[in-house]
Amino acid sequence: MRILLDSGILSDYINRRRDIFDRVRSLTEQGVCVGTCIPVIAEIAAGVELSSSRERNMPPFLAALETLEVWPFDQIAAFKYGQIFAEQRKKGRQVQVVDMMIAAVAITLGECKVVTTDSDLLSITGLKAEIW
């Protein structure tokens, strides 16, 4: 089983908010592969770049990434994204592009659960998602 950290959870991990850092460390000690994906990294990087304290925020972000697996948004995920996009559009649901990209990565990895702070990903068919 893999655990993919969504943007909100990764932010909590980086900043050691709530109990996310300890929770992730406990999972990795149990042999669970915990990581994130390129779309999440892009979203967090954008926030760091926009922050008034970029120089203070970037080092902990980069240090956190060294402790996690990083999964790509590749061609297989791109086609899965297309399927997810079409399915959501047909259902009349509005899901953020980055959330659909995260879902596509997780689904194509197989045996992967996305952990998130909100319910946006729960509507995507075939995605295992859990709110922390």
Backbone bond lengths (Angstrom), bond angles and torsions (degrees), N, CA, C in turn:
res aa  C-N    CA-C-N  psi(-1)  N-CA   C-N-CA  omega(-1)  CA-C   N-CA-C  phi
1 M - - - 1.457 - - 1.524 109.20 -
2 R 1.311 114.47 138.37 1.463 121.64 174.82 1.517 108.99 -113.81
3 I 1.316 115.39 148.72 1.461 122.09 174.40 1.518 107.09 -118.68
4 L 1.337 116.12 123.87 1.459 121.81 178.20 1.520 107.94 -106.90
5 L 1.329 116.42 121.94 1.455 121.67 179.91 1.525 110.37 -82.77
6 D 1.322 115.92 122.43 1.462 122.46 174.58 1.537 108.27 -74.48
7 S 1.305 117.12 173.00 1.469 122.65 -173.59 1.521 113.64 -56.95
8 G 1.317 117.81 -48.26 1.462 120.36 -178.70 1.514 112.35 -63.17
9 I 1.331 116.06 -41.73 1.462 120.69 179.31 1.523 110.19 -69.03
10 L 1.334 117.77 -40.93 1.465 119.81 177.96 1.524 110.16 -62.28
11 S 1.312 117.79 -40.01 1.459 121.28 176.94 1.530 110.63 -60.93
12 D 1.326 116.97 -42.88 1.464 120.69 176.95 1.532 110.78 -63.74
13 Y 1.322 116.93 -38.48 1.470 121.96 178.25 1.532 110.29 -63.60
14 I 1.315 116.48 -48.58 1.467 121.68 -178.87 1.527 110.67 -59.58
15 N 1.327 115.86 -44.66 1.461 121.52 -174.35 1.524 113.46 -94.10
16 R 1.330 115.75 4.69 1.476 122.84 177.93 1.528 111.59 52.85
17 R 1.332 113.90 46.25 1.457 120.53 175.82 1.522 109.39 -93.81
18 R 1.321 113.14 158.63 1.468 121.14 -176.69 1.526 106.73 51.26
19 D 1.283 120.79 -143.50 1.474 120.80 178.21 1.527 111.01 -113.45
20 I 1.309 117.06 23.29 1.468 121.52 -171.38 1.523 112.05 -64.10
21 F 1.328 118.70 -44.09 1.463 120.26 -178.74 1.521 110.51 -59.29
22 D 1.324 117.04 -48.06 1.469 120.85 -179.73 1.528 111.42 -66.16
23 R 1.299 116.69 -37.21 1.470 120.96 178.95 1.530 110.73 -63.37
24 V 1.329 116.83 -44.64 1.464 121.35 178.78 1.522 110.12 -65.26
25 R 1.322 116.85 -44.18 1.465 120.20 179.30 1.529 110.89 -60.22
26 S 1.315 117.04 -41.05 1.468 121.18 178.22 1.533 111.12 -62.38
27 L 1.331 116.40 -42.52 1.468 120.31 178.73 1.524 111.25 -63.58
28 T 1.323 117.46 -43.39 1.468 119.78 -179.38 1.525 110.72 -66.38
29 E 1.334 117.12 -34.91 1.468 120.42 176.20 1.521 111.27 -64.97
30 Q 1.330 116.94 -26.66 1.469 122.15 177.60 1.529 111.78 -85.16
31 G 1.334 116.56 -0.06 1.455 120.42 178.15 1.516 115.31 92.44
32 V 1.323 117.20 7.40 1.458 120.78 177.93 1.534 108.29 -79.21
33 C 1.313 115.85 135.04 1.459 121.58 178.75 1.535 108.05 -84.44
34 V 1.327 115.98 114.08 1.466 121.56 -177.79 1.517 108.43 -113.32
35 G 1.318 115.15 134.99 1.456 119.19 179.64 1.508 111.97 -161.17
36 T 1.308 114.11 -163.68 1.455 121.94 176.91 1.520 107.39 -145.32
37 C 1.309 117.61 -172.35 1.460 119.54 -178.03 1.524 110.50 -134.80
38 I 1.302 114.30 166.28 1.462 121.34 -175.93 1.538 112.90 -54.96
39 P 1.343 121.02 -42.76 1.468 118.50 177.94 1.532 113.22 -60.30
40 V 1.328 117.70 -36.07 1.465 120.81 177.37 1.527 109.70 -66.95
41 I 1.327 115.96 -44.33 1.463 120.03 179.04 1.525 110.09 -59.43
42 A 1.323 117.29 -42.24 1.468 121.01 179.01 1.522 110.84 -61.62
43 E 1.324 116.52 -42.19 1.465 120.20 -179.07 1.533 111.09 -65.63
44 I 1.323 116.94 -44.16 1.470 120.27 178.71 1.532 110.24 -67.19
45 A 1.335 117.20 -41.78 1.466 120.89 179.63 1.524 110.45 -59.36
46 A 1.317 117.36 -39.61 1.465 120.76 178.07 1.521 110.63 -61.85
47 G 1.321 116.04 -42.37 1.462 119.82 178.02 1.518 112.40 -64.18
48 V 1.329 116.40 -41.11 1.468 120.16 178.26 1.522 109.92 -63.47
49 E 1.324 116.91 -44.48 1.469 120.53 -179.29 1.525 112.01 -62.93
50 L 1.322 117.31 -33.94 1.468 121.03 179.68 1.521 113.27 -80.70
51 S 1.322 117.24 -16.21 1.457 120.04 -174.96 1.523 111.38 -69.78
52 S 1.309 115.36 153.21 1.460 119.87 177.80 1.524 111.74 -76.08
53 S 1.328 116.37 -10.22 1.471 120.66 -179.77 1.525 110.67 -123.02
54 R 1.325 115.83 48.73 1.463 121.83 -178.38 1.529 111.66 -52.98
55 E 1.311 117.19 -46.49 1.471 120.92 -176.24 1.522 111.86 -62.71
56 R 1.316 117.71 -30.39 1.464 121.18 177.83 1.531 111.52 -82.59
57 N 1.334 117.24 -32.52 1.467 121.37 -174.67 1.527 114.38 -83.05
58 M 1.321 117.63 -29.37 1.464 120.03 -175.10 1.538 113.48 -66.08
59 P 1.332 120.83 -46.14 1.469 119.27 -177.81 1.534 114.80 -58.35
60 P 1.347 119.95 -44.77 1.466 117.68 177.76 1.539 112.73 -65.20
61 F 1.314 116.03 -33.01 1.472 120.84 176.76 1.525 109.97 -62.30
62 L 1.314 116.73 -50.73 1.470 120.89 -179.95 1.526 111.43 -64.25
63 A 1.327 117.62 -38.41 1.466 121.17 178.84 1.530 110.58 -64.86
64 A 1.318 117.27 -40.56 1.465 121.03 178.89 1.525 111.11 -62.99
65 L 1.321 116.35 -40.06 1.469 119.84 -179.48 1.525 111.71 -62.45
66 E 1.326 117.14 -30.74 1.466 120.44 179.07 1.518 112.54 -68.34
67 T 1.322 118.00 -17.16 1.464 121.65 -178.29 1.526 112.65 -96.69
68 L 1.324 116.76 -2.49 1.465 121.76 -174.34 1.531 111.24 -122.54
69 E 1.315 115.28 155.28 1.463 120.10 167.71 1.526 107.13 -71.11
70 V 1.310 116.61 148.49 1.464 121.00 175.20 1.520 107.69 -125.56
71 W 1.324 115.15 116.79 1.453 120.73 -177.92 1.527 110.53 -99.63
72 P 1.330 117.14 139.92 1.465 120.84 -175.36 1.528 112.86 -80.72
73 F 1.303 114.46 160.04 1.458 121.31 165.64 1.523 104.29 -98.70
74 D 1.328 116.09 96.74 1.462 121.00 -173.36 1.528 111.14 -104.85
75 Q 1.323 115.84 -170.92 1.463 120.29 -176.64 1.528 111.94 -63.35
76 I 1.314 117.11 -38.85 1.471 120.18 178.63 1.531 109.35 -62.91
77 A 1.329 116.49 -44.50 1.464 120.48 178.21 1.528 110.92 -64.64
78 A 1.320 117.14 -34.80 1.470 120.25 179.11 1.530 111.15 -62.52
79 F 1.323 117.19 -41.31 1.461 119.65 178.20 1.528 111.33 -70.61
80 K 1.325 117.17 -35.75 1.468 120.67 175.56 1.533 109.46 -64.89
81 Y 1.331 116.37 -39.44 1.463 120.74 175.52 1.532 109.95 -56.49
82 G 1.319 116.83 -45.59 1.459 120.55 178.88 1.515 112.06 -57.50
83 Q 1.322 117.35 -41.50 1.470 121.39 177.82 1.525 110.87 -65.13
84 I 1.319 116.17 -45.09 1.467 120.67 -179.82 1.529 110.02 -62.77
85 F 1.323 116.42 -45.41 1.459 121.20 179.34 1.521 110.77 -56.76
86 A 1.334 115.98 -49.29 1.469 120.37 -178.50 1.527 110.99 -62.53
87 E 1.327 116.53 -42.67 1.470 120.67 -179.85 1.531 110.77 -62.69
88 Q 1.305 117.00 -44.85 1.466 120.17 -179.36 1.525 111.51 -66.68
89 R 1.317 116.41 -40.30 1.470 120.75 179.12 1.527 109.95 -62.82
90 K 1.348 116.68 -44.58 1.470 120.15 -179.96 1.521 111.74 -63.05
91 K 1.334 116.83 -31.36 1.465 121.41 178.58 1.528 111.77 -82.73
92 G 1.334 116.52 -5.26 1.450 120.43 -179.31 1.522 113.62 75.66
93 R 1.315 116.67 19.75 1.465 120.93 -179.18 1.517 111.11 -94.67
94 Q 1.307 115.22 141.57 1.452 121.85 176.35 1.530 107.59 -102.76
95 V 1.321 116.94 112.01 1.457 122.72 177.32 1.520 106.86 -123.43
96 Q 1.330 116.22 136.13 1.460 119.80 -179.54 1.524 110.52 -60.86
97 V 1.318 115.90 145.08 1.465 121.94 179.85 1.514 110.92 -54.47
98 V 1.327 117.35 -47.70 1.467 119.57 -177.63 1.524 111.06 -62.16
99 D 1.322 118.92 -35.94 1.463 121.09 178.14 1.531 111.25 -65.14
100 M 1.326 116.41 -39.49 1.469 119.04 177.61 1.523 110.82 -68.23
101 M 1.325 117.47 -33.77 1.467 120.66 177.12 1.533 110.36 -67.47
102 I 1.316 117.06 -42.45 1.466 121.80 177.22 1.520 109.46 -60.70
103 A 1.316 116.86 -45.83 1.467 121.36 178.91 1.522 110.91 -60.72
104 A 1.309 116.48 -41.85 1.466 120.51 -179.71 1.528 110.94 -61.91
105 V 1.317 116.93 -43.38 1.476 119.84 178.08 1.522 109.63 -61.46
106 A 1.316 116.86 -49.12 1.464 120.85 -177.41 1.525 111.80 -60.57
107 I 1.309 117.50 -44.91 1.462 120.90 -178.79 1.521 110.57 -64.60
108 T 1.326 117.46 -41.43 1.470 119.40 -178.01 1.527 111.99 -72.47
109 L 1.327 117.85 -22.80 1.463 119.91 175.57 1.522 111.34 -69.34
110 G 1.327 116.68 -32.07 1.458 120.92 -176.00 1.522 109.83 74.20
111 E 1.316 117.24 146.68 1.466 122.34 -179.88 1.524 111.67 46.36
112 C 1.311 115.39 50.05 1.458 121.13 -177.62 1.524 109.02 -133.37
113 K 1.319 114.84 134.17 1.460 121.18 176.36 1.523 108.23 -115.10
114 V 1.327 115.85 133.59 1.461 120.96 174.90 1.519 107.43 -91.54
115 V 1.331 115.98 130.53 1.457 119.64 173.24 1.514 107.60 -106.32
116 T 1.325 114.86 135.82 1.455 121.80 -170.08 1.515 110.03 -142.49
117 T 1.309 116.12 170.70 1.458 121.11 177.12 1.528 112.25 -104.06
118 D 1.325 117.03 -3.02 1.464 119.65 -177.47 1.526 110.19 -138.51
119 S 1.320 116.11 178.24 1.467 120.61 -174.77 1.521 113.81 -97.09
120 D 1.334 118.66 7.52 1.464 121.81 -175.20 1.531 113.35 -57.61
121 L 1.315 117.98 -34.68 1.463 121.35 -175.58 1.530 113.34 -86.31
122 L 1.317 117.35 -12.03 1.460 120.67 -174.13 1.525 113.82 -66.79
123 S 1.323 118.27 -18.30 1.467 121.28 -177.17 1.531 113.04 -87.85
124 I 1.317 117.90 -1.98 1.462 120.20 -174.48 1.528 110.63 -89.50
125 T 1.327 115.03 118.83 1.454 122.38 -178.13 1.522 111.28 -61.21
126 G 1.312 115.75 133.23 1.460 120.74 176.03 1.514 114.37 86.43
127 L 1.328 117.28 -3.51 1.465 121.09 -179.73 1.513 109.86 -98.74
128 K 1.317 115.80 130.82 1.460 121.03 171.27 1.520 106.80 -90.15
129 A 1.315 116.52 118.62 1.463 120.90 -178.43 1.531 108.87 -137.27
130 E 1.318 114.24 147.88 1.449 121.01 -178.31 1.529 108.64 -142.03
131 I 1.321 115.87 138.36 1.465 121.05 177.57 1.528 107.84 -90.27
132 W 1.343 115.36 127.92 1.476 120.69 175.67 1.499 109.14 -105.70
